[in-house]
Each structure stands twice: as structure tokens, then as C-alpha cells.
């Protein structure tokens, strides 16, 4: 083991000395190949090897359960998304139908109010015209009754004077 530690110290010293990027890349590639060739199992005890195998097995089991759960979550999310999209479509249809009905009722109400306004406007004119006519008629009637009263008085006077004349002649 001390031999390997010495090797790492040499490697560190060499890396610190390197200033050129290309030479640094080549040194890193050499280091990577040496690390990949290094066999960890050759330096481990049999109990450590068993422990590593059990940890690897646990890791693989956890990884499988995670992928299974992830697939299940993906299915549920996609199912929920489809449901939400269908609800969204239904809601849009409902909103559009309600808007159409509201617009139709609005048009109908506007048409009714316009016709009502026209009728009310005509009756106001009629009322004012009839009020004027009735006032004029009442004035005419008042003057006509005054004339009739005056005629009756004059006819009474005339008839009484003709009666007197008739009695005188007789």
C-alpha cells in the first residue's frame, strides 16, 4: 500500500507542474485508464466483498422499486391529465352554450325593451296629444255650454216676448 500512496503523490506533483492544457488533457486520460485498470476487489477482504455485493443488491432492488413507482406515477399523471383535458373540453362546451343562451336572451330582451320603448314613446305622444285634445274639447264644451245657456236665456226671453205678443193680439 505505501507504494501506491507514493505513486499518487508523484502524480499530484506532476499535475501541479503542468501548465499546458493539452498536456493536462493527456495526463488526465492516462490517469483515467489507470483507474479503470485498477481492481478494487483485489485489495478487499472477503467480508468486505460480501458487504459490497449485498449493498449492490440493495441498490439494484431500490432502483427497480423506484422505476416501478415512477412508471406508476407516470400512468396516474397521464390518466389525470386526460381526465382534466376532457373536463376542460366539457367546461368549454358548457360555457359556450351558456354564452350563446345569454346572448340570445340579451338580444331578445333588447328587442323587447326597444319595442316597449317605442310603444311607451307612442303612448306618451298619444297621451300628450289626447290630453291636449281633451283640454281643447273641455274648453269647447265649456264655451258651448255657456253658449247654450246664453241661447236658452235668449230663447226664453224671445219665447216669453212672443207669448206676450200673442196674448196681446188675442
C-alpha positions as CSV (number, residue, x, y, z in Angstrom):
1,X,0.0,0.0,0.0
2,X,2.7,2.6,0.7
3,X,3.9,2.0,-2.8
4,X,0.5,3.2,-4.2
5,X,0.4,6.2,-2.0
6,X,3.8,7.3,-3.2
7,X,2.5,6.9,-6.7
8,X,-0.4,9.3,-6.1
9,X,1.9,11.8,-4.5
10,X,4.1,11.7,-7.6
11,X,1.0,12.1,-9.8
12,X,-0.1,15.2,-7.8
13,X,3.3,16.8,-8.1
14,X,3.4,16.2,-11.9
15,X,-0.1,17.7,-12.3
16,X,0.8,20.8,-10.4
17,X,3.9,21.2,-12.7
18,X,1.8,21.0,-15.9
19,X,0.9,24.4,-17.3
20,X,-0.1,23.4,-20.8
21,X,-3.8,22.4,-21.3
22,X,-3.1,19.7,-24.0
23,X,-0.5,18.0,-21.8
24,X,-3.0,18.2,-18.9
25,X,-5.7,16.5,-21.0
26,X,-3.3,13.7,-22.0
27,X,-2.3,13.2,-18.3
28,X,-5.9,13.1,-17.3
29,X,-6.6,10.4,-20.0
30,X,-3.6,8.4,-18.7
31,X,-5.0,8.7,-15.2
32,X,-8.5,7.6,-16.3
33,X,-7.1,4.4,-18.0
34,X,-5.0,3.6,-14.9
35,X,-8.0,4.0,-12.6
36,X,-10.2,1.8,-14.8
37,X,-7.5,-0.9,-14.8
38,X,-7.3,-0.7,-11.0
39,X,-9.2,-3.6,-9.4
40,X,-10.7,-2.7,-6.1
41,X,-11.8,-6.3,-5.4
42,X,-8.1,-7.5,-5.3
43,X,-7.5,-5.2,-2.3
44,X,-10.7,-6.0,-0.4
45,X,-11.1,-8.7,2.3
46,X,-13.7,-11.4,1.7
47,X,-16.1,-9.9,4.3
48,X,-15.9,-6.5,2.6
49,X,-16.6,-8.2,-0.8
50,X,-19.7,-9.8,0.7
51,X,-20.8,-6.5,2.1
52,X,-20.3,-4.7,-1.2
53,X,-22.3,-7.4,-3.0
54,X,-25.2,-7.0,-0.5
55,X,-25.0,-3.2,-0.9
56,X,-25.1,-3.6,-4.7
57,X,-28.1,-6.0,-4.4
58,X,-29.9,-3.5,-2.2
59,X,-29.1,-0.7,-4.6
60,X,-30.5,-2.7,-7.6
61,X,-33.7,-3.5,-5.6
62,X,-34.2,0.1,-4.7
63,X,-33.5,1.1,-8.3
64,X,-36.2,-1.4,-9.5
65,X,-38.7,-0.2,-7.0
66,X,-38.0,3.4,-7.9
67,X,-38.5,2.7,-11.6
68,X,-41.7,0.8,-10.9
69,X,-43.1,3.6,-8.7
70,X,-42.0,6.1,-11.4
71,X,-43.9,4.2,-14.1
72,X,-47.0,4.0,-11.9
73,X,-46.8,7.8,-11.2
74,X,-46.4,8.5,-14.9
75,X,-49.5,6.4,-15.6
76,X,-51.5,8.2,-12.9
77,X,-50.4,11.6,-14.1
78,X,-51.2,10.8,-17.7
79,X,-54.6,9.5,-16.7
80,X,-55.3,12.6,-14.6
81,X,-54.2,14.8,-17.4
82,X,-56.6,13.1,-19.8
83,X,-59.4,13.5,-17.3
84,X,-58.6,17.1,-16.8
85,X,-58.5,17.7,-20.6
86,X,-61.9,16.1,-21.0
87,X,-63.3,18.1,-18.1
88,X,-61.8,21.2,-19.7
89,X,-63.5,20.4,-23.1
90,X,-66.8,19.8,-21.4
91,X,-66.5,23.0,-19.4
92,X,-65.7,25.0,-22.5
93,X,-68.7,23.5,-24.3
94,X,-70.9,24.3,-21.3
95,X,-69.6,27.8,-21.1
96,X,-70.0,28.4,-24.8
97,X,-73.6,27.1,-24.7
98,X,-74.4,29.3,-21.7
99,X,-72.8,32.3,-23.5
100,X,-75.0,31.6,-26.6
101,X,-78.1,31.3,-24.5
102,X,-77.2,34.5,-22.6
103,X,-76.6,36.3,-25.9
104,X,-79.9,35.1,-27.3
105,X,-81.7,36.2,-24.2
106,X,-79.9,39.5,-24.2
107,X,-80.9,40.1,-27.9
108,X,-84.5,39.0,-27.1
109,X,-84.6,41.3,-24.1
110,X,-83.1,44.2,-26.0
111,X,-85.7,43.7,-28.8
112,X,-88.5,43.6,-26.2
113,X,-87.3,46.7,-24.5
114,X,-86.9,48.5,-27.8
115,X,-90.4,47.6,-28.8
116,X,-91.7,48.5,-25.4
117,X,-89.9,51.9,-25.6
118,X,-91.5,52.5,-28.9
119,X,-94.9,51.7,-27.5
120,X,-94.3,53.8,-24.5
121,X,-93.0,56.6,-26.6
122,X,-96.1,56.5,-28.9
123,X,-98.4,56.4,-25.9
124,X,-96.6,59.3,-24.4
125,X,-97.2,61.2,-27.6
126,X,-100.8,59.9,-27.8
127,X,-101.3,60.8,-24.2
128,X,-100.0,64.3,-24.7
129,X,-102.0,64.7,-27.9
130,X,-105.2,63.3,-26.3
131,X,-104.6,65.4,-23.2
132,X,-104.3,68.5,-25.5
133,X,-107.4,67.4,-27.4
134,X,-109.3,66.7,-24.2
135,X,-108.3,70.1,-22.9
136,X,-109.4,71.7,-26.1
137,X,-112.7,69.7,-26.0
138,X,-113.3,70.7,-22.4
139,X,-112.7,74.3,-23.3
140,X,-115.0,73.9,-26.3
141,X,-117.6,72.2,-24.2
142,X,-117.3,74.9,-21.6
143,X,-117.8,77.6,-24.2
144,X,-120.5,75.5,-25.9
145,X,-122.4,75.1,-22.6
146,X,-122.0,78.8,-21.9
147,X,-123.4,79.5,-25.4
148,X,-126.3,77.0,-24.8
149,X,-127.1,78.7,-21.5
150,X,-126.9,82.0,-23.2
151,X,-129.2,80.7,-26.1
152,X,-131.6,79.3,-23.7
153,X,-131.9,82.6,-21.9
154,X,-132.3,84.4,-25.1
155,X,-134.8,81.9,-26.4
156,X,-136.7,82.0,-23.1
157,X,-136.7,85.8,-23.4
158,X,-137.7,85.6,-27.0
159,X,-140.4,83.0,-26.3
160,X,-141.8,84.9,-23.4
161,X,-141.9,88.1,-25.6
162,X,-143.6,86.2,-28.3
163,X,-146.1,84.8,-25.8
164,X,-146.8,88.4,-24.7
165,X,-147.3,89.5,-28.2
166,X,-149.6,86.6,-28.9
167,X,-151.6,87.3,-25.8
168,X,-151.8,91.0,-26.8
169,X,-153.1,90.1,-30.2
170,X,-155.7,87.9,-28.9
